[in-house]
Amino acid sequence: SVLSRYENQITILSDYLEEFPETDEPVWILGRQHHLNTDKSKLLLDVSARLWFTYRRKFSPIGGTGPSSDTGWGCMLRCGQMMLAQALICRHLGRDWQWEKHKKQPEEYHRILRCFLDRKDCCYSIHQMAQMGVGEGKSIGEWFGPNTVAQVLKKLALFDEWNSLAVYVSMDNTVVIEDIKKMCWCPAQSSSVAHSSAHLQRSALGQNKNTAGLCPGWKPLLLIIPLRLGINHINPVYIDAFKECFKMPQSLGALGGKPNNAYYFIGFLGNELIYLDPHTTQSFVDSEENGTVDDESFHCQQAPHRMKIMNLDPSVALGFFCKEECDFDNWCSLVQKEILKQQSLRMFELVQKHPPHWPPFIPPTKPEVSTTGAELIESTDKLFELEEEFEILSV
C-alpha cells in the first residue's frame, strides 16, 4: 500500500534505480541512512522531498531595470536558497516530513515556499539575494562563491521575524561555541510588546524557561562553515571528515561544485557525492490568491546527480541546523568525536572561548536602514512611496 501510495513519484524515478551500483554500502542523505538493497523507494522519496530551486526566467527585473532571469549566474544563490529552505523545513515541519505530489500541504510549507519566490518583496528571493550581494562587492548578475552566499543569508535573516533564525558564519575555519550561544540566547530586536515582555520575564525567571509560550529562549541556529579544502584540488586527507558531516542529524549538506558551476550536495554513496542541480531554467511561478504555491516545479522528480568527491572544487560551505540548544551541544560532541579527534589535519576548529586576538563578538541586529540597495519590505523606498501617496491624497 505504501508503494501504491507513492506510485507516481517512484515511476518517474524508477529508471534511475538501475544506475545505482549494486552495493551494501549505505547512502547518507542529510543525516539519514538508506540502504539500496532494502529501501530504494524511501531514498528517492527523501531526495524528492527537498525543495529544489533552479534558474528561473520571466520574473520582474531585479532592481527594476536589471535581469529578469538568473540563467548563467544565479546557481550558487539557488544552492544557498536550497540549504536555507532545508533549515526552514526542519524548523517548521521536521526532518522526517515528506512531500507527496498533489497532496495538500500544511500552511507552514506554503509559507516557506513564499519566502523564496522570485519577487522583490519575498525575503529570500533572487532579487533580495542579488541586491544584498552588492554590499558584499558583487554586482547584480555576477557569480557568487559559497562564502558570499553565506554572508548574504546572514544579513537577510535579520529581516525575517517569522523564522527568527540566528545565522552564524564561521571565520578563519573556526567555530566559537561561546559566540554562538551568545547569539542564540540574544533576544531578537522587535517592536512587538509580547517579544519584549517575554524577554524581560525570561531574564527574571531564567533563560531556559519559555514564559507563557510567547518567545522561545533559544533562537534556531543556522550554522554555515565556509572552508577551503585544498589549493587547486580537494586534499584527500579531508574526505572522510567531509563525508562524516552528512551523517550528522543536524546536516544541511554543503554548497560547492566546480568553478562557476554550483551544486547543493545533500549526501554521499561511497566516494560519490549526491547533489541537486540548479542548472535547469524554469518559468517564474507566483503564489495563488489563497496563498498556496503550485509546487511541482520546486521538487526534483528526476534522478539525483552524483559526482566523485575528488572532482569537487576545494571551496565549499558546510551547513547545519540546530533547532534547540541540545541539538547544538550534540553537534559539538559529534564534531569532537567524529571529526577533530580523527584528523591529523583538521577541516575546521571548534573552540569554547572567543579568541582573544579577534575583535569582540557582537551579535548582529537588524539595521535601521539598509545600505546595500536591497529592496526589503521595510526599506526606505517603501516609506517614500507611502509618503508620496499620502501627499497626493491630502491634496
Salt bridges, closest charged atoms under 4 A:
ASP46 OD2 - HIS34 NE2 2.92
ASP46 OD1 - ARG50 NH2 2.73
ASP46 OD2 - ARG95 NH2 2.96
ASP70 OD2 - ARG78 NE 2.84
ASP96 OD1 - ARG32 NE 3.03
GLU100 OE2 - ARG5 NH2 3.35
GLU100 OE2 - LYS103 NZ 3.39
GLU107 OE2 - ARG114 NH2 2.95
ASP118 OD1 - ARG78 NH1 2.97
ASP121 OD2 - ARG119 NH2 2.77
GLU136 OE2 - LYS155 NZ 2.82
GLU142 OE2 - LYS138 NZ 3.85
GLU178 OE2 - LYS353 NZ 3.90
ASP179 OD2 - HIS354 ND1 2.62
GLU244 OE1 - LYS247 NZ 3.78
GLU272 OE1 - ARG306 NE 2.68
ASP277 OD1 - HIS279 ND1 2.44
ASP286 OD2 - ARG119 NH1 3.17
GLU296 OE2 - LYS101 NZ 3.18
GLU325 OE2 - LYS181 NZ 2.99
ASP329 OD1 - LYS181 NZ 2.82
GLU349 OE1 - ARG346 NH1 2.89
GLU375 OE1 - LYS120 NZ 3.75
GLU378 OE2 - LYS366 NZ 3.96
